[in-house]
Amino acid sequence: MGDTKEFYYEPDDGEPLSTAVVTAVAEAHDEDVLEQQWIISDDINADALDGLFQANHLKMTLQFEADTTTATIIADTSGNPVVKIESHR
């Protein structure tokens, strides 16, 4: 494994958080989102992720491992998340 590199992604208004995480992981690895091998449902329930942050508007942080990354999602009380990807490739 190489050095850890950090990448931040702010989802567009209305973009599902699960889509934002998939996009952030692809961009952090310089991969096309449609061509990457990682499938989010292998690591986390995408529907639950979307509902947890965007439906409840809670200030919270969630962290999980996915596709040689550490994904951290930080949301403010308005439900506005920022996705931080630490790539371990």
LUMSENU-671747 format. One record per residue: residue number from 0; x, y, z of N, C-alpha, C in turn. Coordinates in steps of 0.1 Angstrom, whole numbers, plus 5000, padded with zeros to 4 digits. Example, Ala and Ser with C-alpha at 12.3 -4.5 7.8 and 13.67 -1.06 7.14 Angstrom:
// LUMSENU-671747
   num   n_c1   n_c2   n_c3   ca_c1   ca_c2   ca_c3   c_c1   c_c2   c_c3
     0   5132   4943   5078    5123    4955    5078   5132   4967   5078
     1   5128   4978   5071    5137    4989    5071   5129   5000   5079
END
This chain:
// LUMSENU-671747
   num   n_c1   n_c2   n_c3   ca_c1   ca_c2   ca_c3   c_c1   c_c2   c_c3
     0   5008   4988   5000    5000    5000    5000   5009   5012   5000
     1   5004   5023   4994    5011    5035    4993   5007   5044   5005
     2   5011   5057   5003    5007    5067    5013   4992   5070   5013
     3   4987   5074   5025    4973    5078    5025   4971   5091   5019
     4   4961   5093   5011    4958    5106    5005   4944   5109   5008
     5   4941   5122   5012    4928    5126    5015   4921   5133   5003
     6   4908   5131   5002    4900    5137    4992   4886   5140   4998
     7   4881   5152   4995    4868    5157    5000   4859   5159   4988
     8   4846   5155   4991    4836    5156    4981   4823   5162   4987
     9   4818   5172   4982    4805    5178    4987   4794   5174   4977
    10   4784   5167   4981    4774    5163    4971   4766   5175   4967
    11   4761   5174   4954    4752    5184    4949   4738   5183   4956
    12   4731   5194   4956    4717    5194    4962   4709   5183   4956
    13   4703   5174   4964    4695    5164    4959   4702   5151   4955
    14   4715   5151   4955    4723    5139    4951   4722   5130   4963
    15   4718   5117   4961    4718    5108    4971   4732   5106   4977
    16   4732   5104   4990    4745    5103    4997   4753   5090   4992
    17   4746   5080   4990    4752    5068    4985   4759   5070   4971
    18   4753   5078   4963    4759    5081    4950   4771   5090   4952
    19   4770   5099   4961    4781    5108    4964   4793   5100   4969
    20   4791   5090   4978    4802    5082    4983   4808   5074   4971
    21   4800   5068   4963    4806    5060    4951   4814   5070   4942
    22   4809   5081   4940    4816    5091    4932   4829   5096   4938
    23   4828   5098   4951    4840    5103    4959   4851   5092   4958
    24   4847   5079   4961    4857    5068    4960   4864   5067   4946
    25   4856   5068   4936    4861    5067    4922   4870   5079   4920
    26   4866   5091   4923    4875    5103    4921   4888   5102   4929
    27   4887   5097   4941    4899    5096    4950   4909   5087   4944
    28   4904   5077   4936    4913    5067    4930   4915   5070   4915
    29   4911   5082   4910    4913    5085    4896   4907   5075   4887
    30   4895   5070   4891    4888    5060    4883   4875   5066   4878
    31   4870   5061   4867    4857    5065    4862   4846   5058   4871
    32   4836   5065   4875    4826    5060    4884   4819   5048   4879
    33   4817   5047   4866    4810    5036    4860   4819   5024   4857
    34   4832   5026   4857    4842    5015    4855   4849   5009   4867
    35   4847   5016   4879    4853    5011    4891   4847   4997   4895
    36   4855   4989   4901    4851    4976    4905   4843   4975   4918
    37   4845   4985   4926    4839    4985    4940   4823   4988   4938
    38   4816   4980   4946    4801    4981    4947   4798   4985   4961
    39   4791   4996   4963    4788    5001    4976   4781   4991   4985
    40   4772   4984   4979    4764    4974    4987   4772   4963   4993
    41   4784   4961   4988    4793    4951    4994   4798   4955   5008
    42   4797   4968   5011    4802    4974    5024   4792   4980   5033
    43   4781   4986   5027    4771    4993    5035   4758   4993   5027
    44   4747   4994   5035    4734    4995    5030   4731   5009   5024
    45   4731   5011   5011    4730    5024    5005   4717   5031   5009
    46   4705   5024   5009    4693    5030    5013   4693   5035   5027
    47   4699   5028   5036    4700    5032    5050   4709   5044   5051
    48   4720   5044   5044    4729    5056    5044   4722   5069   5039
    49   4714   5067   5028    4707    5079    5023   4697   5084   5033
    50   4689   5075   5039    4679    5079    5049   4684   5084   5062
    51   4695   5079   5066    4701    5082    5079   4705   5097   5079
    52   4712   5101   5069    4717    5115    5069   4706   5125   5063
    53   4701   5122   5052    4693    5131    5045   4679   5132   5049
    54   4673   5122   5055    4659    5123    5060   4658   5128   5074
    55   4668   5125   5082    4667    5129    5097   4674   5142   5100
    56   4682   5148   5092    4688    5161    5094   4695   5161   5108
    57   4703   5151   5111    4711    5150    5123   4725   5154   5121
    58   4731   5161   5131    4745    5164    5131   4752   5151   5135
    59   4760   5145   5126    4766    5132    5129   4778   5130   5120
    60   4785   5120   5124    4797    5115    5116   4796   5100   5115
    61   4798   5094   5103    4798    5080    5101   4811   5077   5094
    62   4818   5066   5098    4830    5062    5092   4830   5047   5089
    63   4834   5043   5077    4835    5029    5074   4846   5027   5064
    64   4850   5014   5062    4861    5010    5053   4854   5006   5040
    65   4860   5010   5029    4854    5006    5016   4865   5008   5005
    66   4867   4997   4997    4876    4997    4986   4889   5004   4989
    67   4897   4999   4998    4910    5004    5002   4909   5018   5006
    68   4898   5023   5012    4897    5036    5017   4890   5036   5030
    69   4892   5047   5037    4883    5050    5049   4874   5061   5045
    70   4861   5059   5045    4851    5069    5041   4845   5075   5054
    71   4846   5088   5055    4840    5095    5066   4830   5105   5061
    72   4818   5104   5066    4808    5113    5062   4804   5122   5074
    73   4805   5135   5073    4802    5144    5083   4791   5153   5079
    74   4780   5154   5087    4769    5162    5083   4766   5172   5094
    75   4761   5184   5090    4757    5194    5100   4742   5192   5103
    76   4736   5200   5111    4722    5198    5115   4712   5201   5104
    77   4717   5207   5093    4708    5209    5082   4708   5196   5072
    78   4716   5186   5076    4717    5174    5068   4726   5176   5056
    79   4735   5186   5056    4745    5188    5045   4757   5180   5048
    80   4759   5169   5041    4771    5161    5043   4783   5165   5035
    81   4795   5162   5040    4807    5162    5033   4813   5148   5034
    82   4818   5143   5023    4824    5130    5022   4839   5132   5022
    83   4846   5126   5032    4860    5126    5032   4865   5111   5029
    84   4874   5110   5019    4879    5097    5015   4894   5097   5018
    85   4899   5088   5026    4913    5086    5028   4917   5073   5020
    86   4924   5075   5009    4928    5064    5000   4940   5058   5005
    87   4940   5045   5007    4952    5037    5012   4959   5030   5000
    88   4957   5034   4988    4963    5027    4977   4977   5033   4975
END
